[in-house]
Amino acid sequence: MADDAKAKGNSAFAAGKFDDAIQHFTEAINLAPTNHVLYSNRSAAYSSLKRFSEALSDAQKTVELKPDWSKGYSRLGAAQMGLQNYTGAVAAYKKGLEIDPNNEPLKSGLADAEAALAQSSKSRAGQGASLFGDAFGSEMWVRLASDPTTRGLLQQPDFVKMMQDLQKSPNNLNLYLKDQRMMQALGVLLNLKFQTRGPEDAEVPETSSGSPERKRPAATETEPVKEDKRPEKDPEPEPEPMELSEEKQRKVQAQKEKEVGNAAYKKKDLETAIQHYTKAIELDDEDISFLTNRAAVYLEMGKYEDCIKDCDIAVERGRELRSDFKMMARALTRKGSALVKMAKCSKDYEPAIETFQKALTEHRNPDTLKKLNDAEKAKKEKEQQEYFDPRIADEEREKGNQYFKEQKYPDAIKHYTEAIKRNPKDPKAYSNRAACYTKLGALPEGLRDAEKCIELDSAFAKGYTRKGTVQFFMKEYEKALKTYQEGLKHDPQNQELLDGVRRCVEQINKASRGDLTPEELKERQAKGMQDPEIQNILTDPVMRQVLTDLQENPKAAQEHMKNPLVMNKIQKLVSAGIVQVK
């Protein structure tokens, strides 16, 4: 039940239904409270909903239950990052790397955490400026417009742009403190008295006589002066409206280069696309879409290392800029695709799989999830290919044969299983293991191996013998007869198949003659009622009428019996003990 709940949780998570995923994982945890994977999965779901406190709690429980599992520390680091506890995140990732030094998600997470910690330190250095943050709130414009000393400044476009920037990023205050207008505005916004003067206003020490020879402060001084004594100040000339700043022009030009690159890419002019994306990157290094687009072109050109390099730069730069998580996921997905293309052995798929997993923690995208599943499947297939060795497979099968002769069937199964791993295309190994399962009474397993044997070699008579024997022991005589007859098409003189046919006919005729004991009849009827084919016959309106006529209208029944299909279905019901002939 816990596994079922976990599977439902995984499906909900893959579909982006994180609340449902949490509900299913919680249900699974209630059933299996010591399963560390369940806490890990729920932690990931909480993180996806930005509920980092709950994610941290589950991550801590994960590492408590399984301290030697590296993924637990990855969850712990992610939760600490979400809570902006970058020191804790660094410690978690480092602890995970002590367990698994080659784990790429942990390495990447550590790099992100260290970068965030460094950025946080820089931010703290500028906290003096951020103390003014409240001054630039929603009432800023009203206060500036209400004060006669700053009202005129609002007509100056560069001053307005400067104040808009401070509303968005108060920490940029240090960039503007040399501007005398900023000192005026701060005096109004903070109700402080700042004496502002131009570079030409030299300060003269006050003399002991009280008659200082000093210039009067500029009219922009915020200290109150009696109105009748305050001199008039010539109005400062208003600057001309500013054109687009150089930085803005570069960004606009970068977007144009990107659009030209996109058009070239659609035309499959890949070299031209590369040139324009490169130009866009040179003009504006704050938009990582230029890098991810160029990476996509490199991927299509088969330049996988260049693609990976661009993706790594995009991720690193994106962390610094706090870029959209979807863009980060796109960069990681393209890196994973390049790694898959470069994979030559099963081990090579591991970094690709880890990269796709990291992309999914950024953004749950169906395309990325499919790429992850394909990579895991390719890795498994590659492992099987690398493990393939027909010579060792034959040796293991011979060892299994020896144990089979000694009636040590579990040991024989172990060696037959190894033979199958070494050579999955050998029908003999499946046939022999089916015989072992039959001896041990594991009939469903034996049936599955026999069917696989026939699938691999439809002309291999022994496969039909194994399958018919299992079906006979399961008392499915009609099915067993059909299997034996199919085998005889490939080997008409095979004695085992002929004997199987004979045994099945005897059992079927025994039911037809009514020679079954009450216990045998009851058992056969119960088994027949579980057979989907029998159920379909009994629910068929035509067959229901035929059965009614058999009891009530013998003449009509004789007409029905002339139909081969009806007769065949009646025979199946007789064999199953559902219909008895007297």
N, C-alpha and C positions, 0 to 999 in steps of 0.2 A: 504493500500500500504506500509505503514511503517512496519507493521507486516510481510509482505511478504519479504521486503528487509532485515529485521532482521533475519528471518528464513534462508534466503540464506546466510547471513553472518555467522550464527551459523554453517551451514553445511560446508561452506568453511573453517571455523576455525577448525572444527572437522577433516577435511581432510588435515589439515596442510597447506592450501592455504591462508596464512595470508594476502598477498597483496589483493587477491580477497575479503577476509573478510572485510578488511578496506574499500574497495570500496563500498561494500553493506551496511556496518554500516554507512558510510558517507551519502549514499543515504537516509537511514532511518532517520538520524539526520536532513537532510534537510526537510524531511516531518514532523518530530515530534521533533523539537529542544529542547523541555523541558523534554524529556524522559531520565531520568538519567541512565537507564539500557543500552541504546545505547552507551553513552559515556564510561560507564564501560567496555562494550564488546570491543569497539574499542581500549581502553587503553590496554586491555589484548593482542589484536592483535599486537599493536605497540611494547609491551614488548617482544613478541615472536620474533619480527624482530630486537630486540636490539635497537629500536628507542625510547630510554627512555625519551628524551625531549618531544616528542609528547605524549608518554604514560602519563607523568606527567601532561601535560596540560589537557588531557581528564580526568584524575583522579581528578584534582582540580575542573573541571567543574562538575564532578559527585557529589562530596561532597557539592559543592555550591548549586546544585539543590535539593539534598536529604541529608542534614547534619545528619540525624538520621539513615542512612543506613550503617551498619557496613562494608559491602563489598566494599564500596567506599574507605574506609580508607585502606583496604587490597590492593586495586589497587594503592593507593597513596604510601603506604609503598614499594610495589614492584618496582614502578618507581624510588623512591628515592634510593632504593638499587642498581638498575641498574646504576644510576648516581653516585654511591659511596658516596652519602650524607647520611651516616649512622645515623647521629644525627637526620636528618629529618625523616628517616625511623622509628626510634625508637618512635619519637613523633607521627607519623601517626598511628602506630600499637597501641600505648597506648590510643590514642583518640578513636580508634575503639573498644577497649576492655572496655572503659567506657560505650559504648552503649550496647555491647554484651559481658559480662565478660566471658562467657563460649565458645566463638568462638575459635575452635581449630586452624584454619588457621591463625588467628590473633596472637594467643599465639605462634605458631611455627614461624611465621614471626618475632615477637618481639624477640624471642630467637636468630634467625639468625642475626637480625640487631644488637643486643647487642654484639653478638660474633664478628661480623665484625667490630664493633666500637672498641672493645677491641684490636683486631688484628691490626687495623689501628693505634691505639695509640702506640702499640709496634713498628710498622714500622717507625712511626715518631721518636721514640727514637733512631732508627738506621740510621737516615738520614745523620748523619755525614759521615757514611761509604758510603752511596749511592751517595754522591757527586763525588766519584771516578768512578761512573758508566761509564762515557764516555771513561775513560782510557782503559776499557776492550772491546772496540768495535772491528770492523772488521779488523782495522789496527794494533791491538795489536801484533800479531805474527810477522808481518813485522818489527815493531820497535824493538822488543826484539831480533830478528835474526840479525838486522843491527848493533846493539851495541855490541862491543867486550866484554863488562862486563857481558852481559846476554846471549850471544849466546850459551855458553857452558851449561847453565842451561836447555836449551830446550832438552838436551839429557837425562835429569833426569825424569823418568816417574812420580814420585810423584809430581814434580814441574809442569809438564804439566797438570796433573790431577787437581792440585790446581787452575791453571789459567783457565782451562775449567770450573770449578765450579764457579769461579768469573764472567766469561762471562755470565753464566746463572743467577746467583744471586749475584750481586755486594754487596748486604747488608751483605754477609757472610765475608766481608773483615776482620772484627774484629777477626774472627777465626784464621787468618793467620798472623797477624801483628807481632807475636813473632818470626816468621821465617825470618832470616836475608836475605834470598833470595827474599822475598817479598819486603823488603825495597829497595833492588837493583832494582827490576823490577819497583817499583813505581817511583823511581828516573828517570829511563829511560822513562817511559810512561808519566810522568807529567812534565818532564824537570825541576825537582827539585834536589837540592843537599842534599842528606841524608848521614850522616856519620854513617857507620855501623861498629860494632865491636862485637867481640865474648865476651862471659862471662869472658874470661881470660884477656881481654884487659882492664886494670884498667886505669882510667883517672887521670893524675897528673896535679895539678895546674901549670900554667905558672909562672916562676920566674921573678923577676924584671930585672934580667940581660939579659933576652931574650934568655937564654940557658936552656930551659925546659928539665927536665929529664922525658920524656914521650915516650911511645912506638909509633912507626910509625903506622898510621892507616892501617888496613888490605887492601890487594890489591883490595878488592871489593869496596873500597870507591868510591863514585860517583864524588867526587870533582876532577877536572882535575889537573894532576901533570905533570911536564915536563918529557918528555919521557926518556931523558938520565939520570935522577936522580931517576926514579921510580924503586924500587927494584923488582926483580922477586919474585913471590909468588908460592910456591909449589902447583901444581894443587890438588884440593880436590878430594879424591877418589869418583868415581861415585857409588851411591848406587845400589845394586842389583835390578833388576826389581821386583816390588811388586806383590805379589800374590793378589787374590781377597780379598778386605777388608772384615772384619768380618760382617759388615752391608750388603754388597752385597751377601755374602754367606748365610746370614739369609733370604734375600729376595728370592734367588734362591731356598733354601730349602722350603720356604713357598709356592712357586708356585708348587713345587713337591707334597707337602701335599694336596694342593687344587686339583690337578689332580687325586690323589688317592681318595680323597673325592668324586669327580665327578663320578669316575668309580663305587664307592660303591653305590652312589645314583642311578645310572642307573640300578644297580642290585637289588635295593630296600633294600639294607643293610643299613638302615637308621642310626643305632647306630654307625656303623663304619664310615659312612660319617660325623657324628657329631664330632667324635674323631679327624678326620684328619682336618676338617675345624677349630676346636678349636686350634689345634696345629699350623695351618697356621696363625691364629690371634695372637697367642703368639709370633710367629717369626717375624711378620711384621704387625704393626698396621696402616700402611699407605695405605693399599689396602682394601677398604670397600667391595669389591666383596666377600671376605671371610665371612663377616658378613651377606651379603644378601643371600649367598648360604646356610649358616647355618639356616637362618631364613626360607628359603624355605623348609628345611628338618623339622624344628619344625612345620611348617604349615601343612605339610603332616602327621606328627605324632599326630596332634591334640593338640600340646603344644602351644596354641595360645598366652599366656602371654609371653612365652620365645621368640616367633617369634616377637612380638611387641617390646620387650626390645631390641632385636638385631637390628631391623629396626630403632628404635629411636637413638641407638648408631651410626649406620651407617650414619644417616642423620646429626647428630651433628658432627661426625668426618669428614664427607664429606664437611661440610661447612668450617671447619678449613683448610682442605687440598685443597679446591677449586676443588673438584672432578667433574668428567664428569656429566653433568646434567641428562644424561640417567640413570646413576647409582643411582642418587638421586631419580629419578622417580620410578625406580625399587623397591627401599627400601620402598618408600611411598605406592606403589601399593600393596606390600606384607603385609604391615601393615593394609591397608584397607581391604584386603581379610581376615585377621585374625579377624578384628573387625566385619566383616559381619558374620563370623562363630560363633562369641560369642553373636550375637544379639538375644535377647529373646523378645523384644517388639519394637514398632515402634521408640521410642526414641533412642534405641541402634543403629539404622542405621545412625543417624545423624553424629556422629564422623567418621564413615566409609565413608560416602558421602563426608564430608569435606576433608578427607585424600585423596580420589581419585581426588577431584578437585585440591588439592595442587599438586598432582603428575602430573596432566595435565598441570599445569603452568610450571613445570620443563621440561616436554617433552610430546608432543601430540602423544600418543600411542593408536592405535585402540583397543588394548586389555584392556587398562585402561579405555577407554571411554565406552566400553561394560560393564565392571564391575561397572562403575558408574551408567549406565542406569539400570542395573539389581538391584543394591542396591536401587535406587529410586523407582523402580517398587515394590520390596519386601517391602519397607517401606509403600508404599501406600496400598498394600494388607494387611499388618499387621494392619494398621490403621483401615481398613474396618472390619477386624476380631474383633479388640478391640471394635469397635463401634456397633458391631452386638448385637441386643437384640430383639428377636421376640415379647416379651411382649409389649415393648414400641412401636414397629412397629404396632401392632394391635391397640393400643390406638390412635396412630397418624392417622391410616387409618379410624378409626371410627370418629375422629374429622373431617377428610376430607369429609366423607360421610354426616355429618351434614351440613357442609357448602355447599356441592353440592345440598342438598335438598333446601337450602335457596337461591340457584342460585348465591352464592358467589364463583364463579369458581376460581379466582386467589387465594383466601384464601384456597380453597380446594386443589389446586395444591401444595401449600406450605406444607401442612400436608401430602399429598401423597408422595411428594419428601422426606420428613423426614422419612416416613415409609419405603421407598425404601432404604435409607441409612442404616436404622436400620436392614433391612432384604432384601437384594438385590435379594433373591431367591423367593420372594412372587409374583406370577403372578397377584393376585388380585389388588395389588397396582398399577401395570403398567396398568392394564385394566381400573381402575377407573380414573387414570390420563389421559389416552387416551380419555376417555369420556369428561373430562374437556376441553382438548385441542380442541376436535371436536366442543364443544359448543362455544368456543372462536374463532373458525375459523382457529386455528393453525393446519392445516391439516397435514403438514409434520411431526410435532412433535407427533401428534396423531397416525399417521401411524407407526412411529418408536416405540412408546410404545406398540402398538398393536402387532407388529411383535416380540418384546421382550417378551411379554406375551405368545405368541404361542411357542416361543423358549423354555421358561421355562416349559411350560406344553402344549404339543401338543394335549392333549385330552380336554383342557379347552374350551368349546364351546363359552364362552363369548369373548374370544380373537378373534375368527373368526368373530363374530358379529361386534366387534369394527373395525376390519380391513376392512371388507366389507363395513361398513357404510362410513368410510373415503374415500374409493375408489369410492363409489357411488357418494358422494358429489364432488369428483374430476372429475366426469363424465367419469371414466374409467370403463364402465359397463361390459366389457368382463372380466376384472381382478376381479371386485367385484363378478360377477357370479361364477367365478372359486373359489374364497375364500369361498363364502357361501356353495358351493357344497362340498368343502373340509371339512368344519365344520359339514355338515350333515353326513359325514362318521362316525363321533364320536358320534353325537347325532341326529339320523334320525328324531325325533319328535319335535325338537326344533322349536318353532313357529317363533321366530325372524329370524332364518336362512331361514325358508320356505318363510316368507314374503320378505326377501331380494332377494331370487331367483326370486320371482314373479315380483318384481319391476324392476329388471335387465332385465328380459325377455321382459317386456313391452317396455322398452326403446330401446332394441335391435330390436324388431319387428317394432317399430315405424320408425326406420331408414330403415328397410327392405321394409316397405310398402311405403316409400317415404312420410311419413306424417310430416316430420320435416319442420318447418318454415324456410325461408331463413336465418334468424339470427341464429337459432339453427344449421342449416346445416353448416353455415360458421364457427361457433364456434367449432363444432365437428370436422370438417376437419382440422382446425388449431391445435387442440389438438392432433388429430391423427397423423399429420405430425411430431409431436415432440416425438412420441412413437418410440423407437428403433426397436420394433418388426415390426411395420408398415413400417418403413424405410427399413428394411431388405427384407420384402416382395416385396416392389416396386423396389428394386435394383436387385432382383433375376431374371436372364435372362429367366428362365423357366416361372415364373409368368408374366413377361412382355409379353411373347408370348401368354400366356393364356388370358391376358387382351386384347391383339390385336385381338385374335380369337373371343372373346366375342362380339367385335364390327363388325368384318369383315367376320368371318367364323363360323356361328352358328353351323354347323354340327361338326366341330372340337371342338367347345366349349362344346357341349354335351358329347363328349368323355372325355374331361378334367374333367367334373363334376363327372364322375364316380370314380375318384380318391378321397378318403376321405381326404387326406392331402391337396390337392388343394382346395377342397370344404370348408375345415375349414379356409384356408387362405382367400378365397373369402368372407366368412362370416365376418371375421375380418375387411376386407376393407369396407364391407357394413355397419357394425356397426359404423365404424369410419367416415362414410359419404364420403369416397373416391370413392366408387363405388355405383351408384344409380340404383335401379331396377325399371323399369317402366312397 
